Amino acid sequence: MHIKSRNPLRTLVAALALSFTLDASAAEPVRGVWVAGPQHNQFWTSREAMRADLQTFKRAGLNTVYVVALMTGRTLYPSERMARITGERQFESLGSRDALQEVLDEAQPLGLRVVAWLELGFASHYGSGTAPSGLLKHRPDWLGLTRDGKPLVKNGFHWMNAFDPELQQLMIDLSTELLARYPRLHGVQGDDRLPASPSSGGYHDQVLKDYGWQPGQPLPGDRDPRWLQFRADRLTAFLKRWHAAVKAVRPSAVLSLSPSPYPWALDEYLQDWPAWMRAGLVDELLPQLYRRDAAGYEKLLADTRAHVPPDQTNRVFPGMLLALGPDVIPSAELLTQWIASTRAAGFAGEVQFHSVGVLKRANVFMAAYKKEARH
């Protein structure tokens, strides 16, 4: 029911309250961590393991946890939507557990926000084999194609057709299912595979037809500027639908995106994230500024700042490469320098890839954030 207010002050207060709700993502700087899948850590082995890691994150001064919710053709929560495709409701090793609910229950008393990370996105699976796997095992018609009609594979990832309406709808449906099933979930996240597609792909009949290509004409090259931007704009149009669907379920839910650095993101993966930000489609931007030294990281910080709309720096929290597998990348001194460089660049927070590194460098974060709090 719509009730018209006759009190201008009441109307103003209500409008301000709504504004604060919609902009909640920018109210507190994100200091976060990505939690990868069961093959990378002990987090998922038991509720007790979750509790211990979350307590360490809290002690370290973090406030947001990005937990993987979509892997190779499987979700890490009971999903009726995914079961309609694969016949499986979730990742087999979880059994009948609702692990995401466990994370939420353990995170709440600690004051930690939880975001569901749709890690694989438009990529089906990772590996060197050619046998169908992941979602392509169940939907081979979603296979991504290169200019010469071969399967779309890049850096070991086997990609689906990111422009297929059914596949796009699946990502939207998983997001809305998550938000509806878990009221305490802070939001959902895409990364360098959502929305994304290698620029060597997209050579599908319908996409080419929409572009204006006619049979008999030479196919456009991967990096043809007009063809590249056309496909990037198609992914931006998908993001607009995705954003609208998320906000329709819960206006306060955060749509978090973690693309590659720009312009490499556009040239290699059709991720035109400056356009996403200008269109108001990003609640949080966590660009993956993954480097192993101070100079390289600082250069990416400067490049990123140059492409962020001036009024949206409070939505940007750079991603740092803290660990690969069990190995921690930066020394304590370098990590402290990265955090200081992030503040100097005008960004108030950061997110760590991934949780194993936080467990081993918790004291470094604790000291850095306590020092900031004193100033």
C-alpha positions as a printed NumPy array, in Angstrom:
array([[  0.   ,   0.   ,   0.   ],
       [  1.295,   3.467,  -0.869],
       [  0.531,   6.167,   1.713],
       [  1.176,   9.76 ,   0.715],
       [  2.875,  11.745,   3.475],
       [  1.583,  15.235,   4.178],
       [  4.5  ,  16.04 ,   6.454],
       [  7.51 ,  17.416,   4.492],
       [  9.899,  16.775,   7.388],
       [  8.775,  13.166,   7.666],
       [  9.23 ,  12.74 ,   3.929],
       [ 12.767,  14.137,   4.122],
       [ 13.698,  11.884,   7.024],
       [ 12.354,   8.836,   5.196],
       [ 14.294,   9.74 ,   2.059],
       [ 17.505,  10.176,   4.028],
       [ 16.992,   6.848,   5.768],
       [ 16.552,   5.109,   2.427],
       [ 19.647,   6.834,   1.068],
       [ 21.725,   5.634,   3.999],
       [ 20.38 ,   2.109,   3.563],
       [ 21.212,   1.977,  -0.14 ],
       [ 24.681,   3.403,   0.442],
       [ 25.508,   1.209,   3.416],
       [ 28.33 ,  -0.438,   1.471],
       [ 30.26 ,   2.826,   1.5  ],
       [ 29.607,   3.667,   5.17 ],
       [ 32.467,   1.607,   6.61 ],
       [ 35.716,   0.861,   4.774],
       [ 35.994,  -2.779,   3.764],
       [ 38.825,  -4.744,   5.309],
       [ 38.136,  -8.149,   3.932],
       [ 39.353, -11.593,   3.001],
       [ 38.438, -14.156,   0.377],
       [ 37.82 , -17.704,   1.575],
       [ 38.449, -20.13 ,  -1.277],
       [ 37.052, -23.637,  -1.709],
       [ 37.645, -26.783,   0.369],
       [ 40.679, -27.826,  -1.666],
       [ 42.581, -24.715,  -0.553],
       [ 42.056, -24.579,   3.219],
       [ 40.665, -26.205,   6.361],
       [ 37.867, -23.659,   6.74 ],
       [ 35.155, -25.94 ,   5.348],
       [ 36.11 , -29.103,   7.224],
       [ 33.951, -28.363,  10.27 ],
       [ 32.005, -25.659,  12.022],
       [ 34.735, -25.505,  14.637],
       [ 37.332, -24.783,  11.944],
       [ 35.121, -22.011,  10.565],
       [ 34.728, -20.503,  14.009],
       [ 38.467, -20.498,  14.646],
       [ 39.283, -18.813,  11.32 ],
       [ 36.52 , -16.23 ,  11.681],
       [ 37.744, -15.365,  15.163],
       [ 41.234, -14.838,  13.742],
       [ 39.85 , -12.592,  11.002],
       [ 38.086, -10.528,  13.649],
       [ 41.214, -10.242,  15.818],
       [ 43.162,  -9.155,  12.753],
       [ 40.792,  -6.216,  12.321],
       [ 38.874,  -7.482,   9.297],
       [ 35.149,  -6.857,   8.887],
       [ 34.055,  -8.643,   5.679],
       [ 34.411, -12.252,   4.53 ],
       [ 33.923, -13.226,   0.882],
       [ 33.153, -16.945,   0.921],
       [ 33.08 , -18.972,  -2.263],
       [ 29.553, -20.065,  -3.18 ],
       [ 30.058, -21.315,  -6.758],
       [ 32.829, -23.602,  -7.935],
       [ 33.167, -26.101, -10.779],
       [ 29.541, -26.82 , -11.56 ],
       [ 28.679, -26.981,  -7.865],
       [ 27.474, -24.556,  -5.236],
       [ 28.696, -24.489,  -1.644],
       [ 25.172, -24.126,  -0.335],
       [ 22.035, -26.241,  -1.004],
       [ 20.793, -24.868,  -4.345],
       [ 17.582, -26.03 ,  -5.915],
       [ 18.38 , -23.885,  -8.951],
       [ 21.687, -25.627,  -9.621],
       [ 20.165, -29.038,  -8.955],
       [ 17.858, -28.491, -11.931],
       [ 20.96 , -28.523, -14.142],
       [ 23.411, -30.865, -12.441],
       [ 21.17 , -33.074, -10.301],
       [ 23.301, -32.103,  -7.28 ],
       [ 22.227, -29.525,  -4.715],
       [ 25.763, -28.694,  -3.563],
       [ 29.442, -29.644,  -3.425],
       [ 29.58 , -33.331,  -2.513],
       [ 32.124, -33.076,   0.301],
       [ 29.696, -30.916,   2.313],
       [ 27.212, -33.756,   2.583],
       [ 23.943, -32.514,   4.069],
       [ 25.507, -29.508,   5.84 ],
       [ 24.35 , -25.996,   5.082],
       [ 27.869, -24.618,   5.368],
       [ 26.953, -21.093,   4.312],
       [ 24.373, -20.897,   7.101],
       [ 27.057, -22.078,   9.506],
       [ 29.345, -19.261,   8.318],
       [ 26.577, -16.709,   8.821],
       [ 25.742, -18.03 ,  12.28 ],
       [ 29.386, -17.917,  13.374],
       [ 30.066, -14.524,  11.78 ],
       [ 27.085, -12.702,  13.274],
       [ 28.247, -12.523,  16.93 ],
       [ 31.649, -11.353,  15.685],
       [ 30.131,  -8.525,  13.668],
       [ 31.573,  -9.852,  10.407],
       [ 29.755,  -9.251,   7.13 ],
       [ 29.48 , -12.232,   4.772],
       [ 29.319, -11.953,   0.98 ],
       [ 28.691, -14.939,  -1.329],
       [ 31.418, -15.116,  -3.983],
       [ 30.349, -16.645,  -7.332],
       [ 33.927, -17.584,  -8.116],
       [ 33.778, -19.503, -11.404],
       [ 31.185, -17.215, -12.973],
       [ 31.088, -17.704, -16.747],
       [ 33.995, -20.18 , -16.639],
       [ 32.954, -23.819, -16.462],
       [ 36.057, -25.388, -14.964],
       [ 39.828, -25.332, -14.712],
       [ 42.246, -27.961, -15.981],
       [ 44.367, -29.258, -18.834],
       [ 42.022, -32.   , -19.997],
       [ 39.58 , -31.803, -22.885],
       [ 36.818, -33.972, -21.425],
       [ 33.654, -32.021, -20.542],
       [ 33.542, -30.978, -16.908],
       [ 31.817, -28.443, -14.696],
       [ 28.653, -26.943, -16.134],
       [ 29.73 , -27.837, -19.675],
       [ 29.317, -31.499, -18.755],
       [ 25.606, -30.822, -18.319],
       [ 25.163, -28.016, -20.838],
       [ 27.594, -28.555, -23.733],
       [ 25.581, -26.018, -25.748],
       [ 27.01 , -23.323, -23.47 ],
       [ 30.523, -23.9  , -24.841],
       [ 32.417, -20.685, -25.574],
       [ 33.949, -20.393, -29.045],
       [ 37.001, -18.649, -30.461],
       [ 37.328, -17.034, -33.902],
       [ 38.348, -20.365, -35.459],
       [ 35.45 , -22.232, -33.831],
       [ 37.524, -23.952, -31.147],
       [ 36.598, -24.223, -27.456],
       [ 37.368, -21.049, -25.541],
       [ 40.207, -21.81 , -23.112],
       [ 42.483, -19.25 , -21.482],
       [ 45.086, -19.783, -18.759],
       [ 43.645, -23.212, -18.035],
       [ 40.052, -22.02 , -17.61 ],
       [ 37.41 , -23.501, -19.921],
       [ 34.896, -20.788, -20.669],
       [ 31.224, -20.86 , -21.483],
       [ 29.393, -18.461, -23.781],
       [ 29.038, -15.438, -21.524],
       [ 26.469, -13.976, -23.931],
       [ 24.036, -16.893, -23.704],
       [ 20.767, -15.625, -22.149],
       [ 20.156, -18.87 , -20.229],
       [ 23.627, -18.861, -18.685],
       [ 23.29 , -15.219, -17.732],
       [ 19.932, -15.956, -16.135],
       [ 21.486, -18.785, -14.119],
       [ 23.923, -16.347, -12.514],
       [ 21.062, -13.989, -11.71 ],
       [ 18.956, -16.83 , -10.331],
       [ 21.757, -18.089,  -8.081],
       [ 22.204, -14.57 ,  -6.721],
       [ 18.536, -14.05 ,  -5.955],
       [ 18.283, -17.559,  -4.497],
       [ 21.157, -16.77 ,  -2.148],
       [ 19.651, -13.485,  -0.985],
       [ 16.22 , -15.004,  -0.483],
       [ 17.522, -18.077,   1.371],
       [ 19.953, -16.187,   3.629],
       [ 18.479, -12.915,   4.972],
       [ 21.708, -12.103,   6.845],
       [ 23.88 , -12.38 ,   3.742],
       [ 25.445,  -8.971,   3.071],
       [ 25.52 ,  -9.425,  -0.693],
       [ 26.866, -11.347,  -3.679],
       [ 30.079, -10.966,  -5.643],
       [ 31.415, -11.459,  -9.153],
       [ 35.106, -11.402, -10.02 ],
       [ 37.454, -11.62 , -13.003],
       [ 35.117, -14.269, -14.459],
       [ 31.778, -12.547, -13.782],
       [ 30.82 , -10.621, -15.747],
       [ 33.693, -11.455, -18.074],
       [ 34.761, -13.331, -21.178],
       [ 38.171, -13.644, -22.797],
       [ 38.375, -11.207, -25.695],
       [ 39.274, -14.176, -27.908],
       [ 35.696, -15.472, -27.513],
       [ 32.171, -14.454, -28.381],
       [ 32.134, -15.877, -31.908],
       [ 28.61 , -17.235, -31.75 ],
       [ 26.011, -16.87 , -34.491],
       [ 23.606, -14.724, -32.508],
       [ 26.312, -12.462, -31.082],
       [ 27.812, -11.935, -34.539],
       [ 24.382, -11.291, -36.037],
       [ 23.612,  -8.696, -33.387],
       [ 26.952,  -7.068, -34.124],
       [ 25.975,  -6.732, -37.785],
       [ 28.262,  -9.343, -39.275],
       [ 27.002, -11.044, -42.436],
       [ 27.934, -14.553, -43.642],
       [ 30.696, -14.308, -46.206],
       [ 32.317, -11.335, -44.516],
       [ 35.634, -11.739, -42.694],
       [ 35.154, -12.281, -38.989],
       [ 36.258,  -9.363, -36.82 ],
       [ 39.593,  -9.809, -35.062],
       [ 39.73 , -10.405, -31.321],
       [ 41.039,  -6.901, -30.633],
       [ 39.101,  -5.017, -33.289],
       [ 38.168,  -1.932, -31.213],
       [ 34.517,  -1.82 , -32.275],
       [ 33.994,  -5.576, -31.831],
       [ 35.768,  -5.534, -28.477],
       [ 33.639,  -2.668, -27.163],
       [ 30.451,  -4.237, -28.535],
       [ 31.04 ,  -7.394, -26.506],
       [ 32.067,  -5.4  , -23.423],
       [ 28.84 ,  -3.392, -23.703],
       [ 26.879,  -6.646, -23.868],
       [ 28.411,  -7.707, -20.554],
       [ 27.62 ,  -4.304, -19.088],
       [ 23.996,  -4.768, -20.186],
       [ 23.961,  -8.111, -18.355],
       [ 25.401,  -6.42 , -15.265],
       [ 22.566,  -3.908, -15.375],
       [ 20.009,  -6.746, -15.272],
       [ 21.945,  -8.535, -12.546],
       [ 22.137,  -5.372, -10.439],
       [ 18.4  ,  -4.733, -10.844],
       [ 17.552,  -8.323,  -9.839],
       [ 19.701,  -8.116,  -6.693],
       [ 18.124,  -4.818,  -5.632],
       [ 14.62 ,  -6.141,  -6.344],
       [ 15.142,  -8.916,  -3.792],
       [ 16.789,  -6.68 ,  -1.215],
       [ 17.608,  -3.01 ,  -1.901],
       [ 20.294,  -2.942,   0.795],
       [ 22.143,  -5.988,  -0.584],
       [ 25.632,  -5.28 ,  -1.891],
       [ 26.658,  -6.218,  -5.424],
       [ 30.418,  -6.502,  -5.101],
       [ 32.673,  -6.843,  -8.151],
       [ 36.337,  -7.814,  -8.282],
       [ 37.618,  -7.346, -11.844],
       [ 41.148,  -7.294, -13.206],
       [ 43.08 ,  -3.999, -13.411],
       [ 41.972,  -1.579, -16.131],
       [ 42.572,  -1.335, -19.097],
       [ 43.905,  -4.899, -19.096],
       [ 40.488,  -5.989, -17.824],
       [ 38.812,  -4.587, -20.929],
       [ 41.417,  -5.725, -23.448],
       [ 41.692,  -9.271, -22.123],
       [ 38.323, -10.004, -20.464],
       [ 35.843,  -7.394, -21.763],
       [ 35.423,  -5.912, -18.272],
       [ 34.727,  -2.206, -18.763],
       [ 34.518,  -1.442, -15.075],
       [ 34.917,   2.358, -15.326],
       [ 31.683,   2.272, -17.369],
       [ 30.093,   0.065, -14.704],
       [ 30.914,   2.645, -12.07 ],
       [ 29.722,   5.598, -14.136],
       [ 26.411,   3.776, -14.639],
       [ 25.963,   3.276, -10.883],
       [ 26.095,  -0.529, -11.114],
       [ 28.825,  -1.155,  -8.524],
       [ 28.332,  -1.08 ,  -4.752],
       [ 31.902,  -2.245,  -4.103],
       [ 34.82 ,  -2.492,  -6.518],
       [ 37.653,  -4.766,  -5.416],
       [ 40.161,  -4.61 ,  -8.319],
       [ 42.68 ,  -7.431,  -8.219],
       [ 45.927,  -5.473,  -7.919],
       [ 48.013,  -8.603,  -7.592],
       [ 51.732,  -7.905,  -7.504],
       [ 54.659,  -9.245,  -5.488],
       [ 56.566,  -6.012,  -4.862],
       [ 55.989,  -2.449,  -3.667],
       [ 56.634,  -0.609,  -6.937],
       [ 54.34 ,  -2.809,  -9.017],
       [ 51.518,  -2.537,  -6.5  ],
       [ 51.87 ,   1.242,  -6.222],
       [ 51.737,   1.615, -10.004],
       [ 48.489,  -0.363, -10.155],
       [ 47.091,   1.784,  -7.343],
       [ 47.824,   4.942,  -9.329],
       [ 46.414,   3.481, -12.545],
       [ 43.258,   2.377, -10.737],
       [ 42.75 ,   5.741,  -9.067],
       [ 42.962,   7.423, -12.488],
       [ 40.012,   5.382, -13.784],
       [ 37.722,   5.617, -10.736],
       [ 35.08 ,   8.382, -10.864],
       [ 36.212,  10.989,  -8.302],
       [ 33.025,  10.697,  -6.259],
       [ 33.314,   6.891,  -5.931],
       [ 36.717,   6.282,  -4.378],
       [ 34.885,   5.308,  -1.176],
       [ 33.53 ,   2.259,  -3.025],
       [ 36.963,   0.943,  -4.078],
       [ 38.955,  -1.489,  -1.93 ],
       [ 41.955,  -2.989,  -3.739],
       [ 42.559,  -6.722,  -3.714],
       [ 46.017,  -7.806,  -2.544],
       [ 47.818, -11.043,  -3.41 ],
       [ 48.526, -12.299,   0.096],
       [ 48.884, -16.01 ,  -0.612],
       [ 49.009, -18.588,  -3.389],
       [ 48.071, -22.01 ,  -2.111],
       [ 49.763, -22.399,   1.284],
       [ 52.523, -19.886,   0.476],
       [ 52.373, -16.332,   1.829],
       [ 53.631, -13.815,  -0.734],
       [ 54.614, -10.593,   1.086],
       [ 56.873, -10.264,   4.085],
       [ 55.451,  -8.514,   7.119],
       [ 57.307,  -5.356,   6.08 ],
       [ 56.024,  -5.43 ,   2.497],
       [ 52.442,  -6.073,   3.619],
       [ 52.614,  -3.102,   5.983],
       [ 53.933,  -0.992,   3.11 ],
       [ 51.119,  -2.122,   0.802],
       [ 48.502,  -1.049,   3.358],
       [ 50.177,   2.346,   3.803],
       [ 50.399,   2.807,   0.019],
       [ 46.693,   2.004,  -0.308],
       [ 45.829,   4.777,   2.157],
       [ 48.18 ,   7.201,   0.42 ],
       [ 46.355,   6.49 ,  -2.856],
       [ 43.062,   7.502,  -1.248],
       [ 41.517,   4.072,  -0.644],
       [ 40.283,   3.385,   2.901],
       [ 40.392,  -0.43 ,   2.88 ],
       [ 41.559,  -3.566,   1.085],
       [ 40.721,  -7.244,   0.62 ],
       [ 43.139, -10.139,   0.924],
       [ 43.499, -13.151,  -1.334],
       [ 43.271, -15.434,   0.459],
       [ 42.407, -16.575,   3.977],
       [ 45.432, -18.826,   4.541],
       [ 47.623, -15.745,   4.324],
       [ 45.538, -13.858,   6.864],
       [ 45.93 , -16.684,   9.355],
       [ 49.709, -16.386,   8.995],
       [ 49.873, -12.567,   8.969],
       [ 47.097, -11.712,  11.459],
       [ 49.484,  -9.82 ,  13.749],
       [ 50.584,  -7.594,  10.857],
       [ 46.996,  -6.557,  10.111],
       [ 46.257,  -6.088,  13.793],
       [ 49.216,  -3.73 ,  14.215],
       [ 48.517,  -1.771,  11.016],
       [ 44.834,  -1.227,  11.773],
       [ 45.435,  -0.342,  15.412],
       [ 47.987,   2.247,  14.295],
       [ 45.417,   3.751,  11.912],
       [ 42.821,   3.872,  14.675],
       [ 45.158,   5.925,  16.869],
       [ 45.525,   8.621,  14.202]])
